Amino acid sequence: MNIVVIAALIQAVIALGVAIFQIALVAGAPLGEYTMGGQHPGKLPGQFRVTATVSAIIMVAQSGHYLAQAGILNPALSPGQNAIVNWFWFGFAVLGLIVNSISRSKKERNTWVPVLLVSAICTLLVALN
């Protein structure tokens, strides 16, 4: 197994973990301090649960994409399309890293900055190859 496959697998697991976190928020888990700037300690209000639902769907799709990049699932995209999507996900990870780095919530920063740093590295390794 080469470094790109390992990076793709790590990213697939990260994306699935984030999706599970978002699903927990949708279900009413009192984790509001760990997301969206920590504006809503405890359970998220309804409109933020909708956002968490959309995020969960996006992260499941991302996980599937990286499982395809690792050769576990059949790719749904052409090699050229995969390259574009790989760079998109890298930009998504970097943007998430920046946004979470400046969050007013210390819990959010301490939880997600390390995760997103690993995510940015993994998505970059896949995008470069």
C-alpha atoms as one frame of an Amber mdcrd trajectory, in Angstrom:
protein
   0.000   0.000   0.000   1.503   3.349  -1.016   1.284   6.717   0.730  -1.497
   7.990  -1.535  -3.741   5.024  -0.743  -3.017   5.433   2.968  -3.799   9.169
   2.760  -7.048   8.446   0.902  -8.079   5.888   3.514  -7.259   8.237   6.384
  -9.278  10.989   4.711 -12.211   8.632   4.145 -12.199   7.778   7.864 -11.939
  11.457   8.847 -14.861  12.370   6.579 -16.955   9.523   7.960 -16.092  10.586
  11.521 -17.161  14.149  10.777 -20.397  12.828   9.250 -21.087  10.846  12.433
 -20.435  13.980  14.507 -22.873  15.941  12.328 -25.495  13.196  12.629 -25.090
  13.334  16.411 -25.760  17.089  16.256 -28.869  16.495  14.153 -30.053  13.926
  16.700 -29.724  16.499  19.485 -26.375  15.648  21.044 -25.292  18.550  23.289
 -22.153  19.335  21.287 -22.924  22.851  20.087 -19.734  24.261  21.602 -17.746
  22.156  19.142 -19.256  23.637  15.995 -20.295  26.872  14.308 -18.181  29.065
  16.526 -19.630  27.575  19.702 -22.549  30.000  19.452 -25.040  27.427  20.677
 -23.814  25.444  23.700 -25.770  22.254  24.167 -28.200  21.171  21.467 -28.211
  23.061  18.190 -31.357  25.006  17.251 -33.422  23.691  14.325 -31.921  25.723
  11.480 -28.405  24.696  12.532 -29.483  21.051  12.529 -30.449  21.488   8.881
 -26.919  22.758   8.222 -25.519  19.753  10.105 -27.656  17.436   7.949 -26.260
  18.965   4.757 -22.739  18.721   6.175 -23.249  15.045   7.038 -24.369  14.302
   3.475 -21.373  16.158   2.032 -18.961  14.298   4.319 -20.426  10.887   3.426
 -19.963  11.789  -0.245 -16.399  12.853   0.476 -15.732   9.580   2.252 -17.018
   7.680  -0.777 -14.813   9.731  -3.068 -11.695   8.906  -1.069 -12.639   5.231
  -0.800 -12.752   5.262  -4.606  -9.373   7.000  -4.699  -8.016   4.208  -2.492
  -9.404   1.579  -4.861 -12.031   0.250  -2.443 -15.031   1.602  -4.369 -15.376
   1.940  -8.123 -14.674   5.518  -9.224 -17.755   7.364 -10.458 -15.643  10.028
 -12.148 -13.141  10.111 -14.974  -9.456  10.648 -14.065  -9.722  14.311 -15.104
 -12.830  14.825 -12.996 -11.157  13.056 -10.065  -8.234  15.465 -10.296 -10.576
  18.468 -10.143 -12.542  17.011  -7.220  -9.325  16.117  -5.379  -8.168  19.749
  -5.561 -11.625  20.945  -4.542 -11.513  18.750  -1.408  -8.028  20.029  -0.614
  -9.336  23.608  -0.796 -12.317  22.585   1.340  -9.957  21.168   3.996  -7.766
  24.280   3.976 -10.802  26.550   4.234 -12.125  24.452   7.136  -8.717  24.649
   8.812  -8.674  28.441   8.513 -12.257  28.908   9.710 -11.815  26.580  12.674
  -8.474  28.180  13.564 -10.175  31.520  14.108 -13.252  30.142  15.883 -14.215
  31.893  19.108 -14.858  28.463  20.613 -11.751  27.010  22.222 -13.378  23.559
  22.203 -14.018  23.824  18.483 -10.450  24.980  17.767  -8.851  22.321  19.952
 -10.955  19.548  18.420 -11.073  20.410  14.732  -7.784  22.173  13.960  -5.702
  18.987  14.427  -8.262  16.933  12.490  -8.346  19.441   9.642  -4.567  19.704
   9.555  -4.364  15.944   8.980  -7.214  16.249   6.481  -5.414  18.987   4.533
  -2.231  16.910   4.390  -4.098  13.790   3.253  -6.141  15.597   0.611  -2.991
  17.308  -0.679  -1.154  13.989  -0.987  -4.033  12.527  -2.973  -4.400  15.639
  -5.149  -0.693  15.674  -5.997  -0.832  12.080  -7.188
